Amino acid sequence: MKINSLFVGIGVFSSISLSGMLTQNVYATDIINNVPIQQVSRSTVINKSCSDVWDVVSDFDGISNWYSGFSASSRKSGPINQVGAIRELTRASNGKTFDEKLILLDPIGYTLAYSHVKNGPVKETVNQVKLVDLNSRQQCLASWGSTFRLKPSQATEAEKIKGFFVKAFEAVLIDLKNKAEE
């Protein structure tokens, strides 16, 4: 089942697929800088309470313990599992490292957000993880998403770059589901 909606007046298109992974794509432009703003997110239902899933997700430095996309993760600076913490991640695919900074941690609302310290291929990246209890807290809707600006030279590469994030979020959600449901 697929639900599509188009809000022409505000220039937003969103698509939500209700089979398997939930998806949402929103398109906007930073009118001051005339740079496309991209947003990509993926969601899945986990057969555990959000409290149980939060225990896994909120260990900011421990993501490599359950996500196969990283071979290592460690605290680089800042307070452990608190806003301001910076983690260094090592990609399992190529051994390259990069840093991310925890910018929001809300254990009551089951939400955390982080940004790339070294932005890499895009500008001003903010990634967010949000958990929502379902079915009297027997299940959890886990959403992982990113909002970022493309560099002006990347306008023709938007779909490729978004595809990278989509694959990463789908993979991290599969690993999160497997870990949480162990």
ABEGO torsion letter per residue (X at the ends): XBBBBBBAAAGBBBBBBABEBBBBBBBBBBAAAGBBBBBBBBBBBBBBBAAAAAAAAABAAAAAAABAABABBBBABEBBGBBGBBBBBBBAAAGBBBBBBBABBBAAAGBBBBBBABAEABBGBBBBBBBBBBGGGABBBBBBBBBBBBBAAAAAAAAAAAAAAAAAAAAAAAAAAAAAAX
